[in-house]
Amino acid sequence: NSGEYNNGLAYTCHNGSIRSNLLGCNVMLVDHEPGDGGFCVVPGSHKSNFKMPPGMVDGLAHEEYIVQPGTKAGDVVLFSEGTVHGAMGWTSDTQRRCALYRFAPATMSYGRSYFQGDAGSEGSTTMWPSKFYEGLDDAQRAVLEPAYANRLDRPNIREDGSVEMTERSERKKQHDKDVFKTKYF
């Protein structure tokens, strides 16, 4: 909310190379006509070196810089998470539908200790409710893994669709248990 520069959301261009730590991908499932509301953005704000002016983050001021693009079902909007973006109130009679995907380096979500499926039920080892996993093979289950650093135990899908487990050393696992009192910090 501060509008200050955030390294975790960084977008940089140096010596002709563009780097964006976080990429948003909004797949529109229904038409979003101009004025309908929904996804909005301040174009170019990912390049700004200045704090947002008061009122812009909640759309109460500087509306002339906030754009709600018109899109058709099937359109894809790609944006840097470092761009000022959000959603305007939906005014269309059609129900708003879109699929939002976010892509980031594995280290952007480093710990996993807060992930629990089945609404945090005791002993849960999954992120999603257990019914989501019914009938899935190992590769399909691996796709449902949350983002986390590949230095942690994690399934990796091979070209042939089989799954290989990358594991940490027992010494490192024990360290986390001793120091952080959890499997992962």
N, C-alpha and C positions, 0 to 999 in steps of 0.2 A: 503493500500500500504506500510505501514511502516514495516510490518513484526513483530511488537511488539506483545507481549502477549495480547490477547483480552478476557476479562472475558465473554463477550457476546457470544463468539464462543468457550468457554472453553470445553476442553476434559480433564477429570481428572480420575485418578485411585487412590483410597485411601482405605486401608484395604480390598482389594479384590473386591471393588465395582467400576464399571466403570460408569461414568456419562458423557453424551455428551449433551450440551445444544441445539445444532442444528443438525439435521440429514438430509442429502440429499439422495434422492432416484431417480435414473436415470433409467427409463424403456426404454430399447432400442426397437425401433419399426422397425428398419432395421439392417442388419448386419453392424458392424464396424470392418473391418479387420485391423490388425496391419499396421500402416503406412497411413491409410485413413484419419487420423485426428479425430477431435471431442474430446470427454471427455478425459482429461488427469489429472494426479495426481502425487504428490510427496509422495510415500508410506512412512508412519510413521511420516510425518511432523506434524500431529496433536499432537504428543507427544513431539515435540521439545520445548526446553526452550531458544532457540537462534533465533535471528533475521535472516531472509532469507538473503543470500548473494546477493549483487547487480547483477541485470540481471536475477535472477531466476523468479521473479514475472511475467515478460513478455516473458520468454522462450528464452532470448537472450544469456544466459550463463547457464552452468551446465546442459546441455541437458541430460547428462548421468543419471541424477536422476529423470527426468520427464518421466513418463510412460503413454503411450496411450494404454489401454488394448483392445485386440481384443474381441469383443462380438458378439453374435448372436441375431437376433430379438427375443424378449421375455426375454432376460437376464435382470437382475436387478442389478445395481451397487449401493450399500449402502456406504455412506461415511460421516464422520464428517465434518461439515462446517468449522471446525477448521483446516482441512487438506488443504494444498496448492493444489488447483485444478483450472481447467479452461477448455478451449477448444483450440485445435490446428486447424490450417486452414484445411478445408475439401478438400480432393483431389480426392475422389471417383467420378465416373460418376453417381452413385446413389444419389438421394437427401437424405441428412441427416435428419433423423426423430427420435426424442426421446421425452419422457414426463418426465419433471423434477418436482418432488414434494419435498417440504421442510417441515419438521416437527419441531416444537419448542414449548416451554412452552408458554402459552397464554400471559404471561407478556413480552415476547420478542418484541411484537408489541403492545405497550400499548395504544397509542392514535389512534383515528380514524378520527380526524378532516380533514385530508388531503385526505380522500377517497371520490371521487365523480364520479358517472357514467356519461354516455353520454358526455364524454370529458369535464367534469367540468361545465356542464350547470347549470344555476342558479336554485336553489331549488332542485337539485338532491339529493336523500337520499340513493342512491345505489352505489355500487362500480363499477358494470358492466353496459354496455349499457342496456337500458330498454328492448330491444328486447330479451335479454338473459333470462328475467324473464317470458316471455309470456308462459302461459299454465302450469306453475309450481305450485305445491301445497306448503303449508307453510314449510314443512320439506325440500323440494328440495330448496326453497329459503334460508332456514337457512344454508344449506351446502355451499352456495355461499358467506356467510358472511366472511369478512377478519379475520385474526387472531387478537385478542385483549384480554385484561385481562377480566376474567369473573366477575370482580367487576363492569363492565359497563353493561348497558342494553343489553341483547343479547338473542336470541332464543336458547333454548336447546331442542334437539330432544329426546323424551322419547322412551322407548323400543317398544311401540305400534305404533310408527311413528307419534304420535301427537307432537305438539310443545308447550312448556311452556316458557313463557317470564320471565327472571330474571331481576328485575328492581332495580335500585338504589333508595335511599330515595330522596324525593323532596328537602330536605335540601342540599344534596350533588349536585343534579342537579343545584339548584339555585346558589350554590357556584361557580361551573364551569362557569356559565353564567356571574356572577358578576365579578369574578377575571380574567377569560381567554377570556371572550366575545365570547364563543363558547359552543356548547352542550357538547363537549368532548375536553379535552386539549390534 
